[in-house]
Amino acid sequence: MDANKLSSISKAETDEKIGEFWDTHDLTDFDTDTPDIEFEITCAVPIEIELFNAIEQQAKRRGVTIEVLVNLWLQQKLIEQSAS
């Protein structure tokens, strides 16, 4: 850390002092000083490469991304399953 810079919350001058500060403090104690943010949680599910390639081809034929196609298919399957 530059000698002229201080950590914004801890006011610590070194990385070690910042670490010591956060060992004894919690961010929720300072949540009024932090901006609200929005984020999206995504996940990954491993699938066989041949299956992925087939889905990729279908997505290209339909002019959509793989993610859009997989989400549509999964939504349809869930609707079918809840109807039976």
Secondary structure, 3 states (H helix, E strand, C coil): CCCCCCCCCCCCCCHHHHHHHHHCCCHHHHCCCCCCCCCCCCCCCCCCHHHHHHHHHHHHHHCCCHHHHHHHHHHHHHHHHHHC
